[in-house]
Amino acid sequence: MTDQFDRAQQLEEQHRAAALSAHANRPIEHSTRSHCQDCGDPIPELRRQAVKGCLRCVTCQTLIERKP
C-alpha cells in the first residue's frame, strides 16, 4: 500500500528525470570558440572537442567557477 508521500516522491523523481533529460538533449546555444573570450589565449583543440560550446580556456573557466 502506497501513501501520499511515496506518490509524491515518485512524482518528484519523474520530474527530475524529465528535467535532466531535457537539459542533456538541449541544443548548444553557443558555437565553440577558437580563442578564450576572457583572455584571448587559444583554446586547445582537445578541449573544444570535449566541451562543445566552450567559450573560455581552462584557466579562465576555473576562475569563473570558483567565484563565490
PDB file of N, CA, C, O and CB in Angstrom:
ATOM      1  N   MET A   1       0.848  -1.182   0.000  1.00  0.00           N
ATOM      2  CA  MET A   1       0.000   0.000   0.000  1.00  0.00           C
ATOM      3  C   MET A   1       0.891   1.242   0.000  1.00  0.00           C
ATOM      4  O   MET A   1       1.764   1.389   0.855  1.00  0.00           O
ATOM      5  CB  MET A   1      -0.963   0.000   1.227  1.00  0.00           C
ATOM      6  N   THR A   2       0.664   2.123  -0.956  1.00  0.00           N
ATOM      7  CA  THR A   2       1.453   3.354  -1.017  1.00  0.00           C
ATOM      8  C   THR A   2       0.669   4.500  -0.393  1.00  0.00           C
ATOM      9  O   THR A   2      -0.557   4.567  -0.482  1.00  0.00           O
ATOM     10  CB  THR A   2       1.837   3.692  -2.479  1.00  0.00           C
ATOM     11  N   ASP A   3       1.395   5.375   0.223  1.00  0.00           N
ATOM     12  CA  ASP A   3       0.733   6.543   0.787  1.00  0.00           C
ATOM     13  C   ASP A   3       1.093   7.771  -0.040  1.00  0.00           C
ATOM     14  O   ASP A   3       1.830   7.672  -1.021  1.00  0.00           O
ATOM     15  CB  ASP A   3       1.129   6.744   2.273  1.00  0.00           C
ATOM     16  N   GLN A   4       0.572   8.922   0.356  1.00  0.00           N
ATOM     17  CA  GLN A   4       0.771  10.133  -0.433  1.00  0.00           C
ATOM     18  C   GLN A   4       2.228  10.557  -0.501  1.00  0.00           C
ATOM     19  O   GLN A   4       2.637  11.177  -1.482  1.00  0.00           O
ATOM     20  CB  GLN A   4      -0.051  11.254   0.136  1.00  0.00           C
ATOM     21  N   PHE A   5       3.028  10.238   0.519  1.00  0.00           N
ATOM     22  CA  PHE A   5       4.442  10.608   0.491  1.00  0.00           C
ATOM     23  C   PHE A   5       5.209   9.787  -0.540  1.00  0.00           C
ATOM     24  O   PHE A   5       6.089  10.304  -1.228  1.00  0.00           O
ATOM     25  CB  PHE A   5       5.067  10.427   1.874  1.00  0.00           C
ATOM     26  N   ASP A   6       4.869   8.506  -0.640  1.00  0.00           N
ATOM     27  CA  ASP A   6       5.501   7.661  -1.654  1.00  0.00           C
ATOM     28  C   ASP A   6       5.147   8.158  -3.054  1.00  0.00           C
ATOM     29  O   ASP A   6       6.011   8.222  -3.928  1.00  0.00           O
ATOM     30  CB  ASP A   6       5.069   6.187  -1.482  1.00  0.00           C
ATOM     31  N   ARG A   7       3.892   8.507  -3.268  1.00  0.00           N
ATOM     32  CA  ARG A   7       3.470   9.009  -4.584  1.00  0.00           C
ATOM     33  C   ARG A   7       4.140  10.346  -4.896  1.00  0.00           C
ATOM     34  O   ARG A   7       4.537  10.593  -6.035  1.00  0.00           O
ATOM     35  CB  ARG A   7       1.934   9.162  -4.638  1.00  0.00           C
ATOM     36  N   ALA A   8       4.266  11.208  -3.883  1.00  0.00           N
ATOM     37  CA  ALA A   8       4.928  12.496  -4.094  1.00  0.00           C
ATOM     38  C   ALA A   8       6.396  12.306  -4.453  1.00  0.00           C
ATOM     39  O   ALA A   8       6.922  12.992  -5.330  1.00  0.00           O
ATOM     40  CB  ALA A   8       4.803  13.371  -2.843  1.00  0.00           C
ATOM     41  N   GLN A   9       7.049  11.378  -3.777  1.00  0.00           N
ATOM     42  CA  GLN A   9       8.458  11.106  -4.066  1.00  0.00           C
ATOM     43  C   GLN A   9       8.609  10.532  -5.473  1.00  0.00           C
ATOM     44  O   GLN A   9       9.546  10.888  -6.188  1.00  0.00           O
ATOM     45  CB  GLN A   9       9.051  10.132  -3.021  1.00  0.00           C
ATOM     46  N   GLN A  10       7.720   9.671  -5.866  1.00  0.00           N
ATOM     47  CA  GLN A  10       7.766   9.078  -7.196  1.00  0.00           C
ATOM     48  C   GLN A  10       7.567  10.152  -8.266  1.00  0.00           C
ATOM     49  O   GLN A  10       8.260  10.156  -9.284  1.00  0.00           O
ATOM     50  CB  GLN A  10       6.697   7.979  -7.332  1.00  0.00           C
ATOM     51  N   LEU A  11       6.621  11.060  -8.033  1.00  0.00           N
ATOM     52  CA  LEU A  11       6.370  12.149  -8.970  1.00  0.00           C
ATOM     53  C   LEU A  11       7.581  13.079  -9.075  1.00  0.00           C
ATOM     54  O   LEU A  11       7.938  13.531 -10.163  1.00  0.00           O
ATOM     55  CB  LEU A  11       5.132  12.943  -8.540  1.00  0.00           C
ATOM     56  N   GLU A  12       8.202  13.353  -7.936  1.00  0.00           N
ATOM     57  CA  GLU A  12       9.397  14.198  -7.946  1.00  0.00           C
ATOM     58  C   GLU A  12      10.524  13.549  -8.742  1.00  0.00           C
ATOM     59  O   GLU A  12      11.229  14.232  -9.485  1.00  0.00           O
ATOM     60  CB  GLU A  12       9.863  14.481  -6.514  1.00  0.00           C
ATOM     61  N   GLU A  13      10.699  12.248  -8.595  1.00  0.00           N
ATOM     62  CA  GLU A  13      11.731  11.536  -9.348  1.00  0.00           C
ATOM     63  C   GLU A  13      11.450  11.585 -10.842  1.00  0.00           C
ATOM     64  O   GLU A  13      12.373  11.730 -11.643  1.00  0.00           O
ATOM     65  CB  GLU A  13      11.828  10.082  -8.880  1.00  0.00           C
ATOM     66  N   GLN A  14      10.191  11.466 -11.220  1.00  0.00           N
ATOM     67  CA  GLN A  14       9.832  11.537 -12.637  1.00  0.00           C
ATOM     68  C   GLN A  14      10.119  12.918 -13.202  1.00  0.00           C
ATOM     69  O   GLN A  14      10.640  13.042 -14.310  1.00  0.00           O
ATOM     70  CB  GLN A  14       8.357  11.185 -12.836  1.00  0.00           C
ATOM     71  N   HIS A  15       9.783  13.957 -12.447  1.00  0.00           N
ATOM     72  CA  HIS A  15      10.047  15.329 -12.900  1.00  0.00           C
ATOM     73  C   HIS A  15      11.547  15.590 -13.012  1.00  0.00           C
ATOM     74  O   HIS A  15      11.998  16.225 -13.965  1.00  0.00           O
ATOM     75  CB  HIS A  15       9.408  16.347 -11.938  1.00  0.00           C
ATOM     76  N   ARG A  16      12.316  15.103 -12.048  1.00  0.00           N
ATOM     77  CA  ARG A  16      13.764  15.284 -12.083  1.00  0.00           C
ATOM     78  C   ARG A  16      14.361  14.584 -13.296  1.00  0.00           C
ATOM     79  O   ARG A  16      15.203  15.153 -13.991  1.00  0.00           O
ATOM     80  CB  ARG A  16      14.406  14.754 -10.793  1.00  0.00           C
ATOM     81  N   ALA A  17      13.931  13.353 -13.554  1.00  0.00           N
ATOM     82  CA  ALA A  17      14.444  12.606 -14.701  1.00  0.00           C
ATOM     83  C   ALA A  17      14.105  13.317 -16.007  1.00  0.00           C
ATOM     84  O   ALA A  17      14.931  13.375 -16.917  1.00  0.00           O
ATOM     85  CB  ALA A  17      13.875  11.180 -14.711  1.00  0.00           C
ATOM     86  N   ALA A  18      12.898  13.854 -16.099  1.00  0.00           N
ATOM     87  CA  ALA A  18      12.490  14.573 -17.307  1.00  0.00           C
ATOM     88  C   ALA A  18      13.314  15.850 -17.485  1.00  0.00           C
ATOM     89  O   ALA A  18      13.720  16.177 -18.601  1.00  0.00           O
ATOM     90  CB  ALA A  18      10.990  14.913 -17.248  1.00  0.00           C
ATOM     91  N   ALA A  19      13.561  16.567 -16.391  1.00  0.00           N
ATOM     92  CA  ALA A  19      14.349  17.802 -16.467  1.00  0.00           C
ATOM     93  C   ALA A  19      15.791  17.513 -16.869  1.00  0.00           C
ATOM     94  O   ALA A  19      16.365  18.235 -17.685  1.00  0.00           O
ATOM     95  CB  ALA A  19      14.321  18.538 -15.122  1.00  0.00           C
ATOM     96  N   LEU A  20      16.374  16.471 -16.306  1.00  0.00           N
ATOM     97  CA  LEU A  20      17.751  16.108 -16.658  1.00  0.00           C
ATOM     98  C   LEU A  20      17.846  15.675 -18.114  1.00  0.00           C
ATOM     99  O   LEU A  20      18.808  16.010 -18.805  1.00  0.00           O
ATOM    100  CB  LEU A  20      18.262  14.988 -15.742  1.00  0.00           C
ATOM    101  N   SER A  21      16.865  14.943 -18.570  1.00  0.00           N
ATOM    102  CA  SER A  21      16.854  14.505 -19.959  1.00  0.00           C
ATOM    103  C   SER A  21      16.726  15.694 -20.906  1.00  0.00           C
ATOM    104  O   SER A  21      17.413  15.760 -21.925  1.00  0.00           O
ATOM    105  CB  SER A  21      15.712  13.515 -20.196  1.00  0.00           C
ATOM    106  N   ALA A  22      15.845  16.632 -20.565  1.00  0.00           N
ATOM    107  CA  ALA A  22      15.669  17.820 -21.400  1.00  0.00           C
ATOM    108  C   ALA A  22      16.946  18.649 -21.439  1.00  0.00           C
ATOM    109  O   ALA A  22      17.310  19.189 -22.483  1.00  0.00           O
ATOM    110  CB  ALA A  22      14.503  18.670 -20.884  1.00  0.00           C
ATOM    111  N   HIS A  23      17.620  18.750 -20.305  1.00  0.00           N
ATOM    112  CA  HIS A  23      18.863  19.521 -20.247  1.00  0.00           C
ATOM    113  C   HIS A  23      19.955  18.856 -21.084  1.00  0.00           C
ATOM    114  O   HIS A  23      20.698  19.534 -21.793  1.00  0.00           O
ATOM    115  CB  HIS A  23      19.331  19.677 -18.788  1.00  0.00           C
ATOM    116  N   ALA A  24      20.049  17.545 -21.001  1.00  0.00           N
ATOM    117  CA  ALA A  24      21.089  16.824 -21.737  1.00  0.00           C
ATOM    118  C   ALA A  24      20.854  16.882 -23.242  1.00  0.00           C
ATOM    119  O   ALA A  24      21.807  16.833 -24.019  1.00  0.00           O
ATOM    120  CB  ALA A  24      21.150  15.371 -21.278  1.00  0.00           C
ATOM    121  N   ASN A  25      19.610  16.986 -23.656  1.00  0.00           N
ATOM    122  CA  ASN A  25      19.286  16.958 -25.084  1.00  0.00           C
ATOM    123  C   ASN A  25      19.069  18.336 -25.693  1.00  0.00           C
ATOM    124  O   ASN A  25      18.688  18.441 -26.859  1.00  0.00           O
ATOM    125  CB  ASN A  25      18.062  16.132 -25.301  1.00  0.00           C
ATOM    126  N   ARG A  26      19.307  19.393 -24.924  1.00  0.00           N
ATOM    127  CA  ARG A  26      19.073  20.734 -25.459  1.00  0.00           C
ATOM    128  C   ARG A  26      20.175  21.090 -26.453  1.00  0.00           C
ATOM    129  O   ARG A  26      21.313  20.641 -26.314  1.00  0.00           O
ATOM    130  CB  ARG A  26      19.010  21.782 -24.317  1.00  0.00           C
ATOM    131  N   PRO A  27      19.837  21.888 -27.442  1.00  0.00           N
ATOM    132  CA  PRO A  27      20.860  22.275 -28.424  1.00  0.00           C
ATOM    133  C   PRO A  27      21.875  23.227 -27.805  1.00  0.00           C
ATOM    134  O   PRO A  27      21.547  24.001 -26.906  1.00  0.00           O
ATOM    135  CB  PRO A  27      20.208  22.930 -29.655  1.00  0.00           C
ATOM    136  N   ILE A  28      23.086  23.163 -28.285  1.00  0.00           N
ATOM    137  CA  ILE A  28      24.142  24.061 -27.835  1.00  0.00           C
ATOM    138  C   ILE A  28      23.822  25.458 -28.359  1.00  0.00           C
ATOM    139  O   ILE A  28      23.600  25.642 -29.556  1.00  0.00           O
ATOM    140  CB  ILE A  28      25.557  23.577 -28.323  1.00  0.00           C
ATOM    141  N   GLU A  29      23.797  26.435 -27.465  1.00  0.00           N
ATOM    142  CA  GLU A  29      23.432  27.782 -27.858  1.00  0.00           C
ATOM    143  C   GLU A  29      24.616  28.562 -28.430  1.00  0.00           C
ATOM    144  O   GLU A  29      24.433  29.464 -29.248  1.00  0.00           O
ATOM    145  CB  GLU A  29      22.855  28.518 -26.677  1.00  0.00           C
ATOM    146  N   HIS A  30      25.808  28.219 -28.006  1.00  0.00           N
ATOM    147  CA  HIS A  30      26.991  28.947 -28.454  1.00  0.00           C
ATOM    148  C   HIS A  30      27.868  28.017 -29.276  1.00  0.00           C
ATOM    149  O   HIS A  30      27.965  26.825 -28.984  1.00  0.00           O
ATOM    150  CB  HIS A  30      27.781  29.525 -27.250  1.00  0.00           C
ATOM    151  N   SER A  31      28.479  28.541 -30.264  1.00  0.00           N
ATOM    152  CA  SER A  31      29.443  27.753 -31.011  1.00  0.00           C
ATOM    153  C   SER A  31      30.771  27.777 -30.258  1.00  0.00           C
ATOM    154  O   SER A  31      31.077  28.731 -29.543  1.00  0.00           O
ATOM    155  CB  SER A  31      29.608  28.292 -32.466  1.00  0.00           C
ATOM    156  N   THR A  32      31.534  26.739 -30.427  1.00  0.00           N
ATOM    157  CA  THR A  32      32.829  26.656 -29.780  1.00  0.00           C
ATOM    158  C   THR A  32      33.755  27.708 -30.382  1.00  0.00           C
ATOM    159  O   THR A  32      33.804  27.897 -31.597  1.00  0.00           O
ATOM    160  CB  THR A  32      33.432  25.236 -29.925  1.00  0.00           C
ATOM    161  N   ARG A  33      34.473  28.375 -29.518  1.00  0.00           N
ATOM    162  CA  ARG A  33      35.386  29.426 -29.956  1.00  0.00           C
ATOM    163  C   ARG A  33      36.797  28.867 -30.079  1.00  0.00           C
ATOM    164  O   ARG A  33      37.142  27.890 -29.414  1.00  0.00           O
ATOM    165  CB  ARG A  33      35.360  30.620 -28.976  1.00  0.00           C
ATOM    166  N   SER A  34      37.596  29.473 -30.909  1.00  0.00           N
ATOM    167  CA  SER A  34      38.983  29.047 -31.049  1.00  0.00           C
ATOM    168  C   SER A  34      39.874  29.750 -30.029  1.00  0.00           C
ATOM    169  O   SER A  34      40.954  29.263 -29.694  1.00  0.00           O
ATOM    170  CB  SER A  34      39.485  29.323 -32.470  1.00  0.00           C
ATOM    171  N   HIS A  35      39.404  30.917 -29.531  1.00  0.00           N
ATOM    172  CA  HIS A  35      40.167  31.671 -28.543  1.00  0.00           C
ATOM    173  C   HIS A  35      39.253  32.042 -27.368  1.00  0.00           C
ATOM    174  O   HIS A  35      38.056  32.267 -27.546  1.00  0.00           O
ATOM    175  CB  HIS A  35      40.792  32.948 -29.182  1.00  0.00           C
ATOM    176  N   CYS A  36      39.830  32.099 -26.186  1.00  0.00           N
ATOM    177  CA  CYS A  36      39.101  32.401 -24.956  1.00  0.00           C
ATOM    178  C   CYS A  36      38.482  33.795 -25.028  1.00  0.00           C
ATOM    179  O   CYS A  36      39.135  34.752 -25.444  1.00  0.00           O
ATOM    180  CB  CYS A  36      40.032  32.294 -23.735  1.00  0.00           C
ATOM    181  N   GLN A  37      37.218  33.899 -24.621  1.00  0.00           N
ATOM    182  CA  GLN A  37      36.543  35.207 -24.666  1.00  0.00           C
ATOM    183  C   GLN A  37      37.044  36.145 -23.581  1.00  0.00           C
ATOM    184  O   GLN A  37      36.821  37.353 -23.670  1.00  0.00           O
ATOM    185  CB  GLN A  37      35.036  35.028 -24.527  1.00  0.00           C
ATOM    186  N   ASP A  38      37.721  35.620 -22.548  1.00  0.00           N
ATOM    187  CA  ASP A  38      38.206  36.470 -21.466  1.00  0.00           C
ATOM    188  C   ASP A  38      39.647  36.921 -21.678  1.00  0.00           C
ATOM    189  O   ASP A  38      39.933  38.117 -21.622  1.00  0.00           O
ATOM    190  CB  ASP A  38      38.091  35.741 -20.150  1.00  0.00           C
ATOM    191  N   CYS A  39      40.556  35.980 -21.920  1.00  0.00           N
ATOM    192  CA  CYS A  39      41.975  36.340 -22.015  1.00  0.00           C
ATOM    193  C   CYS A  39      42.498  36.372 -23.450  1.00  0.00           C
ATOM    194  O   CYS A  39      43.547  36.961 -23.706  1.00  0.00           O
ATOM    195  CB  CYS A  39      42.798  35.370 -21.210  1.00  0.00           C
ATOM    196  N   GLY A  40      41.787  35.751 -24.383  1.00  0.00           N
ATOM    197  CA  GLY A  40      42.204  35.759 -25.776  1.00  0.00           C
ATOM    198  C   GLY A  40      43.191  34.664 -26.154  1.00  0.00           C
ATOM    199  O   GLY A  40      43.586  34.562 -27.315  1.00  0.00           O
ATOM    200  N   ASP A  41      43.595  33.840 -25.184  1.00  0.00           N
ATOM    201  CA  ASP A  41      44.506  32.734 -25.492  1.00  0.00           C
ATOM    202  C   ASP A  41      43.777  31.675 -26.316  1.00  0.00           C
ATOM    203  O   ASP A  41      42.558  31.537 -26.209  1.00  0.00           O
ATOM    204  CB  ASP A  41      45.077  32.110 -24.190  1.00  0.00           C
ATOM    205  N   PRO A  42      44.520  30.924 -27.142  1.00  0.00           N
ATOM    206  CA  PRO A  42      43.886  29.859 -27.918  1.00  0.00           C
ATOM    207  C   PRO A  42      43.338  28.759 -26.999  1.00  0.00           C
ATOM    208  O   PRO A  42      43.956  28.414 -25.992  1.00  0.00           O
ATOM    209  CB  PRO A  42      44.891  29.260 -28.922  1.00  0.00           C
ATOM    210  N   ILE A  43      42.181  28.222 -27.356  1.00  0.00           N
ATOM    211  CA  ILE A  43      41.607  27.092 -26.621  1.00  0.00           C
ATOM    212  C   ILE A  43      42.084  25.833 -27.324  1.00  0.00           C
ATOM    213  O   ILE A  43      41.877  25.689 -28.529  1.00  0.00           O
ATOM    214  CB  ILE A  43      40.022  27.161 -26.559  1.00  0.00           C
ATOM    215  N   PRO A  44      42.726  24.909 -26.590  1.00  0.00           N
ATOM    216  CA  PRO A  44      43.249  23.696 -27.223  1.00  0.00           C
ATOM    217  C   PRO A  44      42.150  22.899 -27.946  1.00  0.00           C
ATOM    218  O   PRO A  44      41.003  22.851 -27.503  1.00  0.00           O
ATOM    219  CB  PRO A  44      43.923  22.812 -26.172  1.00  0.00           C
ATOM    220  N   GLU A  45      42.525  22.289 -29.046  1.00  0.00           N
ATOM    221  CA  GLU A  45      41.585  21.528 -29.865  1.00  0.00           C
ATOM    222  C   GLU A  45      40.902  20.418 -29.066  1.00  0.00           C
ATOM    223  O   GLU A  45      39.702  20.195 -29.229  1.00  0.00           O
ATOM    224  CB  GLU A  45      42.305  20.932 -31.067  1.00  0.00           C
ATOM    225  N   LEU A  46      41.643  19.722 -28.210  1.00  0.00           N
ATOM    226  CA  LEU A  46      41.033  18.647 -27.419  1.00  0.00           C
ATOM    227  C   LEU A  46      39.946  19.178 -26.495  1.00  0.00           C
ATOM    228  O   LEU A  46      38.924  18.519 -26.304  1.00  0.00           O
ATOM    229  CB  LEU A  46      42.097  17.922 -26.599  1.00  0.00           C
ATOM    230  N   ARG A  47      40.151  20.352 -25.921  1.00  0.00           N
ATOM    231  CA  ARG A  47      39.117  20.941 -25.061  1.00  0.00           C
ATOM    232  C   ARG A  47      37.888  21.314 -25.890  1.00  0.00           C
ATOM    233  O   ARG A  47      36.754  21.091 -25.465  1.00  0.00           O
ATOM    234  CB  ARG A  47      39.664  22.190 -24.322  1.00  0.00           C
ATOM    235  N   ARG A  48      38.117  21.874 -27.061  1.00  0.00           N
ATOM    236  CA  ARG A  48      36.981  22.260 -27.907  1.00  0.00           C
ATOM    237  C   ARG A  48      36.172  21.054 -28.348  1.00  0.00           C
ATOM    238  O   ARG A  48      34.956  21.150 -28.515  1.00  0.00           O
ATOM    239  CB  ARG A  48      37.466  23.024 -29.128  1.00  0.00           C
ATOM    240  N   GLN A  49      36.831  19.923 -28.538  1.00  0.00           N
ATOM    241  CA  GLN A  49      36.115  18.703 -28.907  1.00  0.00           C
ATOM    242  C   GLN A  49      35.389  18.102 -27.715  1.00  0.00           C
ATOM    243  O   GLN A  49      34.279  17.587 -27.854  1.00  0.00           O
ATOM    244  CB  GLN A  49      37.076  17.681 -29.494  1.00  0.00           C
ATOM    245  N   ALA A  50      36.011  18.168 -26.546  1.00  0.00           N
ATOM    246  CA  ALA A  50      35.431  17.555 -25.348  1.00  0.00           C
ATOM    247  C   ALA A  50      34.293  18.380 -24.770  1.00  0.00           C
ATOM    248  O   ALA A  50      33.321  17.822 -24.260  1.00  0.00           O
ATOM    249  CB  ALA A  50      36.498  17.361 -24.295  1.00  0.00           C
ATOM    250  N   VAL A  51      34.403  19.704 -24.845  1.00  0.00           N
ATOM    251  CA  VAL A  51      33.400  20.598 -24.263  1.00  0.00           C
ATOM    252  C   VAL A  51      32.779  21.412 -25.385  1.00  0.00           C
ATOM    253  O   VAL A  51      33.241  22.507 -25.707  1.00  0.00           O
ATOM    254  CB  VAL A  51      34.026  21.533 -23.173  1.00  0.00           C
ATOM    255  N   LYS A  52      31.735  20.866 -25.969  1.00  0.00           N
ATOM    256  CA  LYS A  52      31.069  21.559 -27.082  1.00  0.00           C
ATOM    257  C   LYS A  52      30.497  22.883 -26.587  1.00  0.00           C
ATOM    258  O   LYS A  52      29.825  22.939 -25.558  1.00  0.00           O
ATOM    259  CB  LYS A  52      29.942  20.673 -27.697  1.00  0.00           C
ATOM    260  N   GLY A  53      30.770  23.926 -27.322  1.00  0.00           N
ATOM    261  CA  GLY A  53      30.270  25.243 -26.967  1.00  0.00           C
ATOM    262  C   GLY A  53      31.113  25.972 -25.940  1.00  0.00           C
ATOM    263  O   GLY A  53      30.658  26.964 -25.369  1.00  0.00           O
ATOM    264  N   CYS A  54      32.338  25.505 -25.687  1.00  0.00           N
ATOM    265  CA  CYS A  54      33.168  26.185 -24.685  1.00  0.00           C
ATOM    266  C   CYS A  54      33.543  27.581 -25.190  1.00  0.00           C
ATOM    267  O   CYS A  54      33.772  27.803 -26.379  1.00  0.00           O
ATOM    268  CB  CYS A  54      34.453  25.352 -24.369  1.00  0.00           C
ATOM    269  N   LEU A  55      33.594  28.490 -24.248  1.00  0.00           N
ATOM    270  CA  LEU A  55      33.895  29.881 -24.570  1.00  0.00           C
ATOM    271  C   LEU A  55      35.188  30.361 -23.930  1.00  0.00           C
ATOM    272  O   LEU A  55      35.725  31.403 -24.305  1.00  0.00           O
ATOM    273  CB  LEU A  55      32.758  30.766 -24.136  1.00  0.00           C
ATOM    274  N   ARG A  56      35.690  29.588 -22.954  1.00  0.00           N
ATOM    275  CA  ARG A  56      36.868  30.006 -22.189  1.00  0.00           C
ATOM    276  C   ARG A  56      37.910  28.893 -22.152  1.00  0.00           C
ATOM    277  O   ARG A  56      37.598  27.714 -22.321  1.00  0.00           O
ATOM    278  CB  ARG A  56      36.470  30.406 -20.758  1.00  0.00           C
ATOM    279  N   CYS A  57      39.153  29.303 -21.927  1.00  0.00           N
ATOM    280  CA  CYS A  57      40.223  28.343 -21.697  1.00  0.00           C
ATOM    281  C   CYS A  57      40.023  27.732 -20.303  1.00  0.00           C
ATOM    282  O   CYS A  57      39.204  28.220 -19.525  1.00  0.00           O
ATOM    283  CB  CYS A  57      41.636  29.022 -21.827  1.00  0.00           C
ATOM    284  N   VAL A  58      40.751  26.695 -19.998  1.00  0.00           N
ATOM    285  CA  VAL A  58      40.600  26.015 -18.712  1.00  0.00           C
ATOM    286  C   VAL A  58      40.876  26.966 -17.555  1.00  0.00           C
ATOM    287  O   VAL A  58      40.144  26.957 -16.565  1.00  0.00           O
ATOM    288  CB  VAL A  58      41.537  24.805 -18.633  1.00  0.00           C
ATOM    289  N   THR A  59      41.901  27.772 -17.659  1.00  0.00           N
ATOM    290  CA  THR A  59      42.268  28.684 -16.573  1.00  0.00           C
ATOM    291  C   THR A  59      41.142  29.676 -16.283  1.00  0.00           C
ATOM    292  O   THR A  59      40.754  29.845 -15.127  1.00  0.00           O
ATOM    293  CB  THR A  59      43.559  29.440 -16.923  1.00  0.00           C
ATOM    294  N   CYS A  60      40.619  30.328 -17.308  1.00  0.00           N
ATOM    295  CA  CYS A  60      39.555  31.313 -17.106  1.00  0.00           C
ATOM    296  C   CYS A  60      38.259  30.653 -16.638  1.00  0.00           C
ATOM    297  O   CYS A  60      37.553  31.208 -15.796  1.00  0.00           O
ATOM    298  CB  CYS A  60      39.306  32.092 -18.397  1.00  0.00           C
ATOM    299  N   GLN A  61      37.942  29.478 -17.173  1.00  0.00           N
ATOM    300  CA  GLN A  61      36.729  28.786 -16.744  1.00  0.00           C
ATOM    301  C   GLN A  61      36.832  28.389 -15.273  1.00  0.00           C
ATOM    302  O   GLN A  61      35.849  28.471 -14.536  1.00  0.00           O
ATOM    303  CB  GLN A  61      36.479  27.541 -17.617  1.00  0.00           C
ATOM    304  N   THR A  62      38.017  27.962 -14.847  1.00  0.00           N
ATOM    305  CA  THR A  62      38.231  27.611 -13.438  1.00  0.00           C
ATOM    306  C   THR A  62      38.032  28.826 -12.543  1.00  0.00           C
ATOM    307  O   THR A  62      37.425  28.724 -11.477  1.00  0.00           O
ATOM    308  CB  THR A  62      39.639  27.030 -13.233  1.00  0.00           C
ATOM    309  N   LEU A  63      38.540  29.967 -12.971  1.00  0.00           N
ATOM    310  CA  LEU A  63      38.363  31.194 -12.173  1.00  0.00           C
ATOM    311  C   LEU A  63      36.879  31.567 -12.066  1.00  0.00           C
ATOM    312  O   LEU A  63      36.420  31.977 -11.000  1.00  0.00           O
ATOM    313  CB  LEU A  63      39.162  32.369 -12.801  1.00  0.00           C
ATOM    314  N   ILE A  64      36.141  31.429 -13.149  1.00  0.00           N
ATOM    315  CA  ILE A  64      34.711  31.745 -13.150  1.00  0.00           C
ATOM    316  C   ILE A  64      33.969  30.813 -12.191  1.00  0.00           C
ATOM    317  O   ILE A  64      33.117  31.258 -11.423  1.00  0.00           O
ATOM    318  CB  ILE A  64      34.125  31.628 -14.582  1.00  0.00           C
ATOM    319  N   GLU A  65      34.294  29.526 -12.239  1.00  0.00           N
ATOM    320  CA  GLU A  65      33.585  28.557 -11.409  1.00  0.00           C
ATOM    321  C   GLU A  65      33.928  28.667  -9.928  1.00  0.00           C
ATOM    322  O   GLU A  65      33.139  28.242  -9.084  1.00  0.00           O
ATOM    323  CB  GLU A  65      33.886  27.170 -11.886  1.00  0.00           C
ATOM    324  N   ARG A  66      35.070  29.221  -9.601  1.00  0.00           N
ATOM    325  CA  ARG A  66      35.474  29.351  -8.198  1.00  0.00           C
ATOM    326  C   ARG A  66      34.969  30.617  -7.541  1.00  0.00           C
ATOM    327  O   ARG A  66      35.077  30.759  -6.323  1.00  0.00           O
ATOM    328  CB  ARG A  66      36.962  29.308  -8.092  1.00  0.00           C
ATOM    329  N   LYS A  67      34.419  31.544  -8.316  1.00  0.00           N
ATOM    330  CA  LYS A  67      33.896  32.778  -7.726  1.00  0.00           C
ATOM    331  C   LYS A  67      32.699  32.450  -6.829  1.00  0.00           C
ATOM    332  O   LYS A  67      31.841  31.646  -7.193  1.00  0.00           O
ATOM    333  CB  LYS A  67      33.488  33.795  -8.835  1.00  0.00           C
ATOM    334  N   PRO A  68      32.655  33.083  -5.652  1.00  0.00           N
ATOM    335  CA  PRO A  68      31.518  32.792  -4.750  1.00  0.00           C
ATOM    336  C   PRO A  68      30.213  33.366  -5.237  1.00  0.00           C
ATOM    337  O   PRO A  68      29.183  33.201  -4.583  1.00  0.00           O
ATOM    338  CB  PRO A  68      31.798  33.326  -3.372  1.00  0.00           C
TER     339      PRO A  68
END
